[in-house]
C-alpha cells in the first residue's frame, strides 16, 4: 500500500482522470473530495461491502427457483403450452 502525506487544500492524482482533494482535517476525521469520470464508482468501504453482499445474494439461485422457472419452460421439441394447460 502506498502511503502519502497531504495537508488541507492539497491534492493526490490517480492516473490522468482522478483527483483526491484533502478538504478538511478535524480531530481523527479527514474529509476528502473526489473528481472522477462518471463511470468511476466511489464508495465508502462499508457501503461497498453492503453492495457486494447484496449482489452476491441476488446472484444465488436455489433449486426451488430453478424448479419454478422450469414450470414455464416449453417441453423439449414441442411448442409452449398455453397458460391454462400449465395450471395457472
C-alpha positions as CSV (number, residue, x, y, z in Angstrom):
1,X,0.0,0.0,0.0
2,X,1.3,3.4,-0.9
3,X,1.0,5.9,2.0
4,X,1.1,9.7,1.2
5,X,1.0,12.7,3.5
6,X,-1.1,15.7,2.4
7,X,-2.3,18.8,4.1
8,X,-5.7,20.6,3.7
9,X,-6.0,22.1,0.3
10,X,-3.6,19.6,-1.3
11,X,-4.4,17.0,-4.0
12,X,-3.5,13.5,-4.9
13,X,-3.9,12.3,-8.6
14,X,-4.7,8.8,-9.6
15,X,-3.9,8.3,-13.2
16,X,-5.0,11.1,-15.5
17,X,-8.7,11.3,-14.6
18,X,-9.0,11.0,-10.8
19,X,-8.2,13.7,-8.2
20,X,-8.5,13.3,-4.4
21,X,-8.6,16.6,-2.5
22,X,-8.0,16.9,1.2
23,X,-10.8,19.3,2.2
24,X,-10.7,19.2,6.0
25,X,-8.9,17.5,8.9
26,X,-10.7,17.7,12.2
27,X,-9.7,15.5,15.2
28,X,-9.4,12.0,13.9
29,X,-11.5,12.6,10.8
30,X,-10.3,13.5,7.3
31,X,-12.8,15.0,4.8
32,X,-11.9,14.1,1.1
33,X,-13.3,15.4,-2.1
34,X,-13.1,13.4,-5.4
35,X,-13.2,14.4,-9.0
36,X,-13.5,11.4,-11.3
37,X,-15.3,10.4,-14.6
38,X,-18.9,9.4,-14.2
39,X,-18.1,5.7,-15.0
40,X,-15.8,5.5,-11.9
41,X,-17.7,4.5,-8.8
42,X,-16.6,5.8,-5.5
43,X,-17.9,4.3,-2.2
44,X,-17.0,4.3,1.4
45,X,-15.7,0.8,2.3
46,X,-18.8,-0.1,4.4
47,X,-21.1,0.8,1.6
48,X,-19.0,-1.1,-0.9
49,X,-19.2,-4.2,1.2
50,X,-23.0,-3.9,1.5
51,X,-23.3,-3.6,-2.2
52,X,-21.1,-6.6,-2.8
53,X,-23.0,-8.7,-0.3
54,X,-26.4,-7.7,-1.9
55,X,-25.1,-8.6,-5.3
56,X,-23.8,-12.0,-4.1
57,X,-27.2,-12.8,-2.5
58,X,-29.1,-11.7,-5.7
59,X,-26.9,-13.9,-7.8
60,X,-27.6,-17.0,-5.8
61,X,-30.1,-19.4,-7.4
62,X,-31.8,-22.1,-5.4
63,X,-33.2,-25.4,-6.5
64,X,-36.7,-24.1,-5.7
65,X,-36.1,-21.1,-8.0
66,X,-34.9,-23.3,-10.8
67,X,-37.9,-25.6,-10.4
68,X,-40.3,-22.7,-10.5
69,X,-38.7,-21.4,-13.7
70,X,-38.7,-24.8,-15.3
71,X,-42.5,-24.9,-15.0
72,X,-42.6,-22.1,-17.5
73,X,-40.2,-23.7,-20.0
74,X,-41.6,-25.4,-23.1
75,X,-41.3,-29.2,-23.3
76,X,-38.3,-30.3,-25.3
77,X,-39.2,-30.4,-29.0
78,X,-42.7,-29.0,-28.7
79,X,-44.4,-25.6,-28.7
80,X,-45.0,-23.9,-25.3
81,X,-48.2,-24.9,-23.6
82,X,-50.9,-22.3,-23.1
83,X,-51.1,-20.8,-19.6
84,X,-54.3,-22.8,-18.7
85,X,-52.6,-26.1,-19.6
86,X,-49.8,-25.3,-17.1
87,X,-52.3,-24.9,-14.3
88,X,-52.2,-21.1,-14.0
